[in-house]
């Protein structure tokens, strides 16, 4: 019984190591980095356009209430929404820039 468990474990280890070898052979190439970079820049551009529209909307639609508490809460929420939209925009831009740098760097690496 113990011997059969050891055989099953060794077979499972062999299958696992073969999966790792095949995944290592299918590594990412320059084309994958370029596609990822372009996609990230496109998301960044779309989010930048959306962030500008959000900013213009909040600037042109001021709260009509005269209560100081309502004005403070409204201002805080507006700032939070605008800040998060621009944070997403520049996160995608920096990811795209990083992937483009890796794309350029992949041409200078020697094949091992």
Rosetta silent file (secondary structure, phi, psi, omega in degrees, C-alpha in Angstrom):
SEQUENCE: XXXXXXXXXXXXXXXXXXXXXXXXXXXXXXXXXXXXXXXXXXXXXXXXXXXXXXXXXXXXXXXXXXXXXXXXXXXXXXXXXXXXXXXXXXXXXXXXXXXXXXXXXXXXXXXX
SCORE:     score description
SCORE:     0.000 S_00000001
   1 L     0.000  -45.955  179.579    0.000    0.000    0.000 S_00000001
   2 H   -63.705  -38.015 -179.413    2.809    2.401    0.944 S_00000001
   3 H   -66.282  -37.858  179.472    4.698    1.528   -2.230 S_00000001
   4 H   -66.319  -38.752  176.970    1.638    2.317   -4.379 S_00000001
   5 H   -63.223  -40.714  178.266    1.323    5.776   -2.736 S_00000001
   6 H   -63.921  -40.018  178.136    4.983    6.482   -3.457 S_00000001
   7 H   -65.178  -41.851  178.217    4.476    5.485   -7.122 S_00000001
   8 H   -63.123  -41.833  178.194    1.409    7.746   -7.394 S_00000001
   9 H   -63.898  -41.110 -179.573    3.340   10.643   -5.854 S_00000001
  10 H   -68.555  -35.674  176.941    6.267   10.182   -8.217 S_00000001
  11 H   -66.210  -39.798  178.849    3.916   10.072  -11.227 S_00000001
  12 H   -65.483  -39.261  177.761    2.230   13.258  -10.066 S_00000001
  13 H   -64.660  -38.929  178.109    5.647   14.919   -9.661 S_00000001
  14 H   -64.147  -42.406  178.786    6.640   13.885  -13.187 S_00000001
  15 H   -64.237  -41.134 -179.401    3.434   15.340  -14.644 S_00000001
  16 H   -65.014  -41.586 -179.515    3.944   18.552  -12.688 S_00000001
  17 H   -68.765  -34.028  176.891    7.547   18.938  -13.855 S_00000001
  18 H   -67.032  -37.866  177.023    6.517   18.327  -17.494 S_00000001
  19 H   -63.329  -40.958  179.294    3.879   21.062  -17.210 S_00000001
  20 H   -65.479  -37.156  179.254    6.511   23.472  -15.879 S_00000001
  21 H   -66.483  -41.399 -179.559    8.872   22.632  -18.731 S_00000001
  22 H   -70.495  -34.224  178.532    6.224   23.289  -21.377 S_00000001
  23 H   -72.459  -30.150  176.942    5.184   26.561  -19.767 S_00000001
  24 H   -70.822  -33.233  179.221    8.823   27.685  -19.642 S_00000001
  25 H   -70.882  -29.860 -179.275    9.193   26.916  -23.366 S_00000001
  26 L   -92.818   55.872 -178.875    6.140   29.047  -24.188 S_00000001
  27 L   -78.286  165.472 -178.034    7.663   32.261  -22.870 S_00000001
  28 L   -76.069  141.744  179.554    6.529   35.692  -23.923 S_00000001
  29 L  -111.271 -179.120 -178.783    8.132   37.247  -26.956 S_00000001
  30 H   -60.013  -35.588 -179.470    8.535   40.809  -28.226 S_00000001
  31 H   -63.304  -39.151  178.253    5.230   40.715  -30.069 S_00000001
  32 H   -64.083  -39.115  178.523    3.371   39.947  -26.812 S_00000001
  33 H   -66.493  -39.993  179.830    5.050   42.898  -25.094 S_00000001
  34 H   -66.106  -44.000  179.266    4.139   45.222  -27.950 S_00000001
  35 H   -63.301  -42.227  177.775    0.488   44.106  -27.989 S_00000001
  36 H   -63.802  -39.841  179.436    0.276   44.546  -24.207 S_00000001
  37 H   -65.862  -45.469  179.792    1.839   47.986  -24.432 S_00000001
  38 H   -64.151  -42.244  178.814   -0.508   49.161  -27.193 S_00000001
  39 H   -62.358  -43.627  179.728   -3.524   47.794  -25.324 S_00000001
  40 H   -65.461  -39.798  176.839   -2.484   49.523  -22.129 S_00000001
  41 H   -65.920  -35.772  177.073   -1.917   52.818  -23.938 S_00000001
  42 H   -65.860  -43.271  175.000   -5.370   52.521  -25.545 S_00000001
  43 H   -60.648  -40.916 -179.939   -6.965   51.959  -22.128 S_00000001
  44 H   -63.087  -42.920  179.499   -5.001   54.921  -20.829 S_00000001
  45 H   -64.387  -44.346  179.199   -6.203   57.159  -23.651 S_00000001
  46 H   -63.379  -42.015  178.929   -9.828   56.111  -23.145 S_00000001
  47 H   -68.561  -32.455  176.695   -9.588   56.669  -19.397 S_00000001
  48 H   -65.858  -42.414  176.960   -7.958   60.063  -19.944 S_00000001
  49 H   -61.743  -44.480  178.948  -10.856   61.081  -22.182 S_00000001
  50 H   -64.713  -40.074  179.028  -13.328   59.805  -19.573 S_00000001
  51 H   -63.531  -39.730  176.831  -11.478   61.590  -16.759 S_00000001
  52 H   -63.922  -42.200  178.990  -11.643   64.871  -18.650 S_00000001
  53 H   -64.133  -40.296  177.865  -15.386   64.431  -19.193 S_00000001
  54 H   -63.266  -44.240 -179.835  -15.890   63.665  -15.488 S_00000001
  55 H   -62.886  -44.630  179.026  -13.887   66.747  -14.493 S_00000001
  56 H   -63.662  -39.967  179.992  -15.843   68.994  -16.854 S_00000001
  57 H   -63.043  -48.058 -178.579  -19.134   67.576  -15.598 S_00000001
  58 H   -67.799  -31.100  178.110  -18.303   68.180  -11.936 S_00000001
  59 H   -70.089  -38.448 -176.393  -16.975   71.660  -12.706 S_00000001
  60 H   -85.564  -16.246 -179.786  -20.111   72.692  -14.597 S_00000001
  61 L  -116.198   81.681  178.392  -22.607   71.099  -12.169 S_00000001
  62 L   -76.226  151.189  177.023  -21.996   72.645   -8.766 S_00000001
  63 L   -65.483  140.384 -175.921  -24.179   71.501   -5.854 S_00000001
  64 L   -94.927    0.821 -179.404  -27.201   73.753   -5.411 S_00000001
  65 L   -82.799  148.942 -179.152  -27.580   73.216   -1.674 S_00000001
  66 L   -99.202   -3.150  179.888  -26.475   75.947    0.744 S_00000001
  67 L   -71.058  133.968 -178.007  -25.674   73.634    3.640 S_00000001
  68 H   -67.483  -35.877  179.580  -21.976   73.635    4.505 S_00000001
  69 H   -65.254  -44.682  179.413  -21.985   69.930    5.366 S_00000001
  70 H   -63.085  -40.976  178.708  -23.544   69.002    2.020 S_00000001
  71 H   -64.288  -40.547  179.127  -21.026   71.172    0.179 S_00000001
  72 H   -66.557  -44.312  179.323  -18.091   69.563    2.024 S_00000001
  73 H   -65.184  -43.043  178.997  -19.314   66.020    1.388 S_00000001
  74 H   -61.852  -43.617  178.823  -20.036   66.829   -2.256 S_00000001
  75 H   -64.212  -39.213  179.409  -16.610   68.359   -2.734 S_00000001
  76 H   -65.683  -44.439 -179.556  -14.941   65.344   -1.107 S_00000001
  77 H   -67.101  -40.604  177.409  -16.790   62.835   -3.269 S_00000001
  78 H   -60.837  -44.787  179.245  -16.086   64.843   -6.429 S_00000001
  79 H   -63.297  -40.523  179.752  -12.388   64.993   -5.565 S_00000001
  80 H   -63.882  -45.770 -178.306  -12.328   61.266   -4.821 S_00000001
  81 H   -65.835  -44.650  179.140  -13.993   60.328   -8.122 S_00000001
  82 H   -64.573  -42.904  179.950  -11.770   62.627  -10.194 S_00000001
  83 H   -63.242  -42.447  179.294   -8.645   61.442   -8.387 S_00000001
  84 H   -66.992  -36.557  179.533   -9.456   57.766   -8.894 S_00000001
  85 H   -67.519  -40.242  177.140  -10.193   58.264  -12.574 S_00000001
  86 H   -73.040  -30.021  175.503   -6.855   60.000  -13.161 S_00000001
  87 H   -63.785  -43.597  177.077   -5.076   57.395  -11.014 S_00000001
  88 H   -63.769  -39.680  179.574   -6.431   54.637  -13.274 S_00000001
  89 H   -59.126  -52.498 -175.461   -5.429   56.667  -16.332 S_00000001
  90 H   -76.654  -22.349  173.059   -1.815   57.104  -15.322 S_00000001
  91 H   -64.589  -47.155  178.020   -1.536   53.552  -13.969 S_00000001
  92 H   -64.955  -35.201  178.701   -2.365   52.192  -17.413 S_00000001
  93 H   -64.766  -42.656 -179.643    0.005   54.729  -19.003 S_00000001
  94 H   -71.162  -33.609  175.071    2.914   53.628  -16.813 S_00000001
  95 H   -64.399  -43.213  177.753    2.139   49.955  -17.431 S_00000001
  96 H   -62.406  -40.764  177.566    2.156   50.652  -21.173 S_00000001
  97 H   -63.830  -42.582  178.780    5.448   52.501  -20.869 S_00000001
  98 H   -63.753  -42.280  177.991    6.972   49.641  -18.900 S_00000001
  99 H   -66.921  -33.660  177.255    5.837   47.058  -21.420 S_00000001
 100 H   -68.245  -37.901  177.077    7.216   49.169  -24.259 S_00000001
 101 H   -65.121  -40.642  176.856   10.598   49.360  -22.493 S_00000001
 102 H   -65.426  -36.199  176.141   10.551   45.558  -22.062 S_00000001
 103 H   -59.961  -47.528  178.861    9.674   45.274  -25.773 S_00000001
 104 H   -65.028  -41.595 -177.771   12.733   47.355  -26.718 S_00000001
 105 H   -66.148  -28.964 -177.649   14.903   45.488  -24.207 S_00000001
 106 H   -66.293  -20.888  176.881   13.872   42.110  -25.636 S_00000001
 107 L   -77.427  -21.949 -177.848   15.775   42.919  -28.840 S_00000001
 108 L   -93.651   -8.977  178.687   19.040   43.372  -26.944 S_00000001
 109 L   -78.448  143.385  175.946   18.881   40.108  -24.982 S_00000001
 110 L   -86.079  140.930  177.175   20.890   37.195  -26.231 S_00000001
 111 L   -71.533  130.743 -177.034   19.018   33.949  -26.787 S_00000001
 112 L   -97.216    0.000    0.000   20.128   31.431  -24.220 S_00000001
